[in-house]
Amino acid sequence: MTALRPLGSSVLNVFPLALGGNVFGWTADETASFAVLDAYAAAGGNFIDTADLYSAWVPGHQGGESETVIGNWLASRGNRSDVLVATKVGGHPRYKGLRAATIKAGAEESLRRLRTDHIDLYYTHFDDPEVPVEEIITALDQLVKAGKVRAIGASNISAERLAASLAFSEREGLARYAALQPHYNLVSRDTYEGELQDTVAAHGLSAVPYFALASGFLTGKYRPGTTVDSARAGRAATYLESERGVKVLTALDRIAGARGAAIASVALAWLAAQPTVVAPLASARTVEQLPALLAGAELKLSAEELAELTTASA
């Protein structure tokens, strides 16, 4: 059984691979989503990530489709106490920004769609620099005190705003961020490594990186001259145009071949080994895509293999 890991200073203990729910109700219908969720839970997974925004970008969608699918799954399986659900506020078309009233109203809508009385981890999806951190943290703290949220996190925030938020929480004795969800992977290291990572480490937060597989590029299925039928193919293919992308694929190919592992597993194992990272975040449209992700949570790379990948991705 894969050991769970503590999430920052919170009471939550999470599986070392967070299952992304961005595809649920979008490229995976409810039946396919249930199958992926069932397989993840059967493997010991307990950490499911979604947002009120998913999948408002699809014509005809309102946002909240992913939460609705997850809520229906939890209700049909009767397993709410076995699963940690992370969702986010601030990006939904009707609940944009992080004013206190928006945070509270967004939380109520997420609870309704998830068919639950509490959110295990509630992230601010995108920082709202027009709102003082004091207002944001106070609103989140009130949700925690009301028992509607167990732990709080931030995503897409600067090191400066994160540090200011943590300082206010400490000073006032309010709920403090336990997790950060940064954009971070083998071909996108620049936004997280440095000041943001240092802030996370200094304050004992845990990182749960999104785009852990670079929109599918780090699965190895995108190669020169190939066409991939995926809603995210355009974004993933751009990595092929960079020297870094090609070098990373070469290193991944060698290590995966030597290990008899999937390329995605090796990419996730590198990310999981980085300082502050507690659980990379990756999504699967089908049950067939899941084993490579789960294997990444188990795979331990040698110091030499980690160094090779780190150098290739520099």
FIRO-375047 format. One record per residue (C-alpha): residue number from 1; x, y, z. Coordinates in nm, 2 decimals, m for minus. Example, Ala and Ser with C-alpha at 12.3 -4.5 7.8 and 13.67 -1.06 7.14 Angstrom:
// FIRO-375047
> nr | xx | yy | zz
> 1 | 1.23 | m0.45 | 0.78
> 2 | 1.37 | m0.11 | 0.71
// end
This chain:
// FIRO-375047
> nr | xx | yy | zz
> 1 | 0.00 | 0.00 | 0.00
> 2 | 0.14 | 0.34 | m0.10
> 3 | 0.21 | 0.56 | 0.21
> 4 | 0.01 | 0.88 | 0.24
> 5 | 0.20 | 1.21 | 0.29
> 6 | 0.11 | 1.50 | 0.52
> 7 | m0.01 | 1.81 | 0.34
> 8 | 0.17 | 2.10 | 0.49
> 9 | 0.06 | 2.20 | 0.83
> 10 | m0.29 | 2.06 | 0.78
> 11 | m0.45 | 1.75 | 0.92
> 12 | m0.48 | 1.60 | 0.57
> 13 | m0.27 | 1.30 | 0.46
> 14 | m0.27 | 1.26 | 0.08
> 15 | m0.19 | 1.00 | m0.18
> 16 | 0.14 | 1.10 | m0.36
> 17 | m0.05 | 1.15 | m0.69
> 18 | m0.34 | 1.39 | m0.70
> 19 | m0.60 | 1.30 | m0.96
> 20 | m0.70 | 1.59 | m1.18
> 21 | m1.07 | 1.64 | m1.24
> 22 | m1.04 | 1.90 | m1.52
> 23 | m1.13 | 1.63 | m1.78
> 24 | m1.44 | 1.51 | m1.60
> 25 | m1.76 | 1.63 | m1.78
> 26 | m1.54 | 1.75 | m2.06
> 27 | m1.33 | 1.50 | m2.25
> 28 | m1.45 | 1.22 | m2.02
> 29 | m1.82 | 1.18 | m1.98
> 30 | m1.98 | 1.07 | m1.65
> 31 | m1.94 | 0.70 | m1.73
> 32 | m1.57 | 0.73 | m1.83
> 33 | m1.51 | 0.96 | m1.53
> 34 | m1.66 | 0.72 | m1.28
> 35 | m1.44 | 0.44 | m1.42
> 36 | m1.13 | 0.65 | m1.38
> 37 | m1.23 | 0.75 | m1.02
> 38 | m1.31 | 0.39 | m0.93
> 39 | m0.97 | 0.27 | m1.06
> 40 | m0.79 | 0.55 | m0.88
> 41 | m0.97 | 0.48 | m0.55
> 42 | m0.91 | 0.10 | m0.59
> 43 | m0.53 | 0.17 | m0.62
> 44 | m0.54 | 0.36 | m0.28
> 45 | m0.58 | 0.70 | m0.42
> 46 | m0.76 | 0.95 | m0.20
> 47 | m0.68 | 1.30 | m0.34
> 48 | m0.91 | 1.44 | m0.61
> 49 | m0.86 | 1.79 | m0.75
> 50 | m1.12 | 2.00 | m0.93
> 51 | m1.23 | 2.36 | m0.96
> 52 | m1.56 | 2.55 | m0.99
> 53 | m1.43 | 2.68 | m1.33
> 54 | m1.41 | 2.33 | m1.49
> 55 | m1.52 | 2.32 | m1.77
> 56 | m1.67 | 2.67 | m1.85
> 57 | m1.45 | 2.70 | m2.16
> 58 | m1.65 | 2.44 | m2.34
> 59 | m1.94 | 2.58 | m2.56
> 60 | m2.26 | 2.52 | m2.38
> 61 | m2.10 | 2.46 | m2.04
> 62 | m2.15 | 2.68 | m1.74
> 63 | m1.86 | 2.58 | m1.51
> 64 | m1.90 | 2.33 | m1.23
> 65 | m1.94 | 2.03 | m1.46
> 66 | m1.64 | 1.85 | m1.30
> 67 | m1.77 | 1.91 | m0.95
> 68 | m2.11 | 1.78 | m1.05
> 69 | m1.96 | 1.45 | m1.18
> 70 | m1.74 | 1.41 | m0.87
> 71 | m2.04 | 1.48 | m0.65
> 72 | m2.25 | 1.22 | m0.83
> 73 | m1.97 | 0.97 | m0.79
> 74 | m1.93 | 1.03 | m0.42
> 75 | m2.30 | 1.00 | m0.37
> 76 | m2.33 | 0.68 | m0.57
> 77 | m2.03 | 0.51 | m0.41
> 78 | m2.10 | 0.63 | m0.05
> 79 | m1.73 | 0.69 | 0.00
> 80 | m1.71 | 1.05 | 0.10
> 81 | m1.51 | 0.98 | 0.42
> 82 | m1.24 | 0.79 | 0.22
> 83 | m1.17 | 1.07 | m0.03
> 84 | m1.01 | 1.42 | 0.00
> 85 | m1.17 | 1.66 | m0.24
> 86 | m0.98 | 1.98 | m0.34
> 87 | m1.16 | 2.25 | m0.53
> 88 | m1.10 | 2.61 | m0.61
> 89 | m1.27 | 2.95 | m0.61
> 90 | m1.22 | 3.27 | m0.82
> 91 | m1.23 | 3.15 | m1.18
> 92 | m1.60 | 3.06 | m1.23
> 93 | m1.77 | 3.30 | m1.48
> 94 | m2.03 | 3.40 | m1.22
> 95 | m1.79 | 3.40 | m0.92
> 96 | m1.48 | 3.57 | m1.05
> 97 | m1.22 | 3.72 | m0.82
> 98 | m1.16 | 3.69 | m0.44
> 99 | m1.39 | 3.94 | m0.27
> 100 | m1.51 | 3.79 | 0.06
> 101 | m1.87 | 3.76 | m0.07
> 102 | m1.75 | 3.59 | m0.39
> 103 | m1.54 | 3.33 | m0.19
> 104 | m1.84 | 3.25 | 0.04
> 105 | m2.09 | 3.23 | m0.24
> 106 | m1.85 | 3.02 | m0.46
> 107 | m1.80 | 2.78 | m0.17
> 108 | m2.18 | 2.73 | m0.12
> 109 | m2.22 | 2.65 | m0.49
> 110 | m1.92 | 2.40 | m0.49
> 111 | m2.07 | 2.23 | m0.18
> 112 | m2.40 | 2.19 | m0.36
> 113 | m2.25 | 2.04 | m0.67
> 114 | m2.02 | 1.81 | m0.48
> 115 | m2.32 | 1.70 | m0.27
> 116 | m2.12 | 1.73 | 0.05
> 117 | m2.11 | 1.94 | 0.37
> 118 | m1.73 | 2.02 | 0.35
> 119 | m1.44 | 2.08 | 0.12
> 120 | m1.12 | 1.92 | 0.23
> 121 | m0.88 | 2.16 | 0.06
> 122 | m1.01 | 2.49 | m0.08
> 123 | m0.77 | 2.69 | m0.31
> 124 | m0.79 | 3.04 | m0.43
> 125 | m0.76 | 2.96 | m0.81
> 126 | m0.61 | 3.29 | m0.93
> 127 | m0.48 | 3.56 | m0.70
> 128 | m0.68 | 3.88 | m0.71
> 129 | m0.43 | 4.16 | m0.65
> 130 | m0.71 | 4.42 | m0.61
> 131 | m0.83 | 4.25 | m0.30
> 132 | m0.62 | 4.28 | 0.02
> 133 | m0.48 | 3.95 | 0.15
> 134 | m0.65 | 4.04 | 0.48
> 135 | m1.00 | 4.02 | 0.32
> 136 | m0.92 | 3.69 | 0.14
> 137 | m0.77 | 3.51 | 0.44
> 138 | m1.05 | 3.63 | 0.67
> 139 | m1.31 | 3.50 | 0.44
> 140 | m1.13 | 3.16 | 0.41
> 141 | m1.09 | 3.15 | 0.79
> 142 | m1.46 | 3.20 | 0.84
> 143 | m1.53 | 2.90 | 0.61
> 144 | m1.29 | 2.69 | 0.81
> 145 | m1.45 | 2.80 | 1.14
> 146 | m1.79 | 2.71 | 1.00
> 147 | m1.67 | 2.36 | 0.92
> 148 | m1.73 | 2.40 | 0.55
> 149 | m1.35 | 2.39 | 0.47
> 150 | m1.08 | 2.18 | 0.64
> 151 | m0.77 | 2.33 | 0.49
> 152 | m0.68 | 2.61 | 0.25
> 153 | m0.44 | 2.66 | m0.04
> 154 | m0.34 | 2.90 | m0.31
> 155 | m0.27 | 2.87 | m0.68
> 156 | m0.13 | 3.12 | m0.93
> 157 | 0.00 | 3.36 | m0.67
> 158 | 0.33 | 3.56 | m0.64
> 159 | 0.58 | 3.49 | m0.37
> 160 | 0.52 | 3.83 | m0.23
> 161 | 0.14 | 3.79 | m0.20
> 162 | 0.19 | 3.44 | m0.06
> 163 | 0.43 | 3.56 | 0.21
> 164 | 0.20 | 3.85 | 0.30
> 165 | m0.10 | 3.61 | 0.33
> 166 | 0.10 | 3.37 | 0.56
> 167 | 0.22 | 3.66 | 0.77
> 168 | m0.14 | 3.79 | 0.82
> 169 | m0.26 | 3.44 | 0.92
> 170 | 0.02 | 3.41 | 1.17
> 171 | m0.03 | 3.75 | 1.32
> 172 | m0.40 | 3.71 | 1.36
> 173 | m0.42 | 3.34 | 1.44
> 174 | m0.63 | 3.27 | 1.14
> 175 | m0.63 | 2.97 | 0.90
> 176 | m0.31 | 2.96 | 0.70
> 177 | m0.23 | 2.82 | 0.36
> 178 | m0.12 | 2.46 | 0.38
> 179 | m0.06 | 2.40 | 0.01
> 180 | 0.04 | 2.58 | m0.31
> 181 | m0.06 | 2.46 | m0.66
> 182 | 0.20 | 2.59 | m0.89
> 183 | 0.26 | 2.54 | m1.27
> 184 | 0.56 | 2.31 | m1.25
> 185 | 0.71 | 2.03 | m1.45
> 186 | 1.02 | 1.92 | m1.63
> 187 | 0.98 | 2.17 | m1.92
> 188 | 0.83 | 2.45 | m1.71
> 189 | 1.05 | 2.51 | m1.41
> 190 | 1.10 | 2.89 | m1.42
> 191 | 0.78 | 3.01 | m1.26
> 192 | 0.81 | 2.80 | m0.95
> 193 | 1.18 | 2.74 | m0.87
> 194 | 1.34 | 3.03 | m0.69
> 195 | 1.15 | 3.28 | m0.47
> 196 | 0.81 | 3.10 | m0.48
> 197 | 0.96 | 2.76 | m0.40
> 198 | 1.17 | 2.92 | m0.13
> 199 | 0.86 | 3.08 | 0.03
> 200 | 0.68 | 2.74 | 0.03
> 201 | 0.98 | 2.57 | 0.19
> 202 | 1.04 | 2.84 | 0.45
> 203 | 0.68 | 2.82 | 0.57
> 204 | 0.63 | 2.45 | 0.56
> 205 | 0.37 | 2.44 | 0.28
> 206 | 0.33 | 2.15 | 0.04
> 207 | 0.33 | 2.19 | m0.34
> 208 | 0.08 | 2.01 | m0.56
> 209 | 0.20 | 2.10 | m0.91
> 210 | m0.05 | 2.13 | m1.20
> 211 | 0.04 | 2.06 | m1.56
> 212 | 0.27 | 1.79 | m1.41
> 213 | 0.29 | 1.62 | m1.76
> 214 | 0.29 | 1.95 | m1.95
> 215 | m0.05 | 1.89 | m2.11
> 216 | 0.05 | 1.54 | m2.22
> 217 | 0.39 | 1.63 | m2.37
> 218 | 0.57 | 1.44 | m2.09
> 219 | 0.39 | 1.12 | m2.18
> 220 | 0.61 | 1.10 | m2.49
> 221 | 0.33 | 1.07 | m2.73
> 222 | 0.41 | 1.41 | m2.90
> 223 | 0.70 | 1.36 | m3.15
> 224 | 0.81 | 1.54 | m3.46
> 225 | 0.58 | 1.46 | m3.75
> 226 | 0.31 | 1.30 | m3.53
> 227 | m0.05 | 1.41 | m3.49
> 228 | m0.23 | 1.35 | m3.16
> 229 | m0.61 | 1.36 | m3.12
> 230 | m0.64 | 1.55 | m2.80
> 231 | m0.81 | 1.87 | m2.69
> 232 | m0.47 | 1.98 | m2.55
> 233 | m0.25 | 1.88 | m2.85
> 234 | m0.18 | 2.24 | m2.95
> 235 | m0.03 | 2.34 | m2.62
> 236 | 0.17 | 2.02 | m2.58
> 237 | 0.31 | 2.03 | m2.93
> 238 | 0.47 | 2.37 | m2.86
> 239 | 0.73 | 2.21 | m2.63
> 240 | 0.86 | 2.02 | m2.93
> 241 | 0.98 | 2.35 | m3.08
> 242 | 1.22 | 2.42 | m2.79
> 243 | 1.56 | 2.28 | m2.74
> 244 | 1.47 | 2.21 | m2.37
> 245 | 1.17 | 1.99 | m2.48
> 246 | 1.38 | 1.78 | m2.71
> 247 | 1.66 | 1.73 | m2.45
> 248 | 1.40 | 1.63 | m2.19
> 249 | 1.24 | 1.38 | m2.42
> 250 | 1.58 | 1.23 | m2.50
> 251 | 1.66 | 1.19 | m2.13
> 252 | 1.32 | 1.05 | m2.05
> 253 | 1.35 | 0.80 | m2.33
> 254 | 1.68 | 0.67 | m2.20
> 255 | 1.57 | 0.64 | m1.84
> 256 | 1.23 | 0.49 | m1.91
> 257 | 1.39 | 0.23 | m2.14
> 258 | 1.65 | 0.14 | m1.88
> 259 | 1.38 | 0.11 | m1.61
> 260 | 1.12 | m0.06 | m1.82
> 261 | 0.88 | 0.22 | m1.72
> 262 | 0.64 | 0.46 | m1.90
> 263 | 0.78 | 0.80 | m1.99
> 264 | 0.50 | 0.96 | m1.79
> 265 | 0.60 | 0.76 | m1.48
> 266 | 0.96 | 0.89 | m1.50
> 267 | 0.85 | 1.25 | m1.55
> 268 | 0.62 | 1.23 | m1.25
> 269 | 0.88 | 1.06 | m1.04
> 270 | 1.13 | 1.34 | m1.11
> 271 | 0.86 | 1.60 | m1.00
> 272 | 0.77 | 1.40 | m0.69
> 273 | 1.14 | 1.40 | m0.59
> 274 | 1.17 | 1.78 | m0.60
> 275 | 1.19 | 1.98 | m0.27
> 276 | 0.84 | 2.08 | m0.13
> 277 | 0.64 | 1.86 | m0.38
> 278 | 0.41 | 1.63 | m0.20
> 279 | 0.19 | 1.51 | m0.49
> 280 | 0.21 | 1.59 | m0.86
> 281 | m0.13 | 1.65 | m1.02
> 282 | m0.23 | 1.46 | m1.33
> 283 | m0.55 | 1.37 | m1.51
> 284 | m0.67 | 1.06 | m1.70
> 285 | m0.95 | 1.05 | m1.95
> 286 | m0.95 | 0.67 | m1.96
> 287 | m0.87 | 0.39 | m1.72
> 288 | m0.59 | 0.28 | m1.96
> 289 | m0.41 | 0.61 | m1.89
> 290 | m0.41 | 0.57 | m1.52
> 291 | m0.14 | 0.29 | m1.45
> 292 | 0.14 | 0.51 | m1.58
> 293 | 0.04 | 0.79 | m1.35
> 294 | 0.00 | 0.56 | m1.05
> 295 | 0.34 | 0.40 | m1.12
> 296 | 0.50 | 0.75 | m1.11
> 297 | 0.39 | 0.77 | m0.74
> 298 | 0.59 | 0.45 | m0.67
> 299 | 0.90 | 0.50 | m0.89
> 300 | 1.21 | 0.62 | m0.71
> 301 | 1.48 | 0.75 | m0.94
> 302 | 1.85 | 0.73 | m0.85
> 303 | 2.05 | 1.05 | m0.78
> 304 | 2.22 | 1.01 | m1.12
> 305 | 1.88 | 0.98 | m1.30
> 306 | 1.74 | 1.28 | m1.12
> 307 | 2.05 | 1.48 | m1.21
> 308 | 2.03 | 1.38 | m1.58
> 309 | 1.68 | 1.50 | m1.60
> 310 | 1.75 | 1.82 | m1.41
> 311 | 2.04 | 1.90 | m1.64
> 312 | 1.84 | 1.82 | m1.96
> 313 | 1.56 | 2.05 | m1.84
> 314 | 1.78 | 2.34 | m1.73
// end
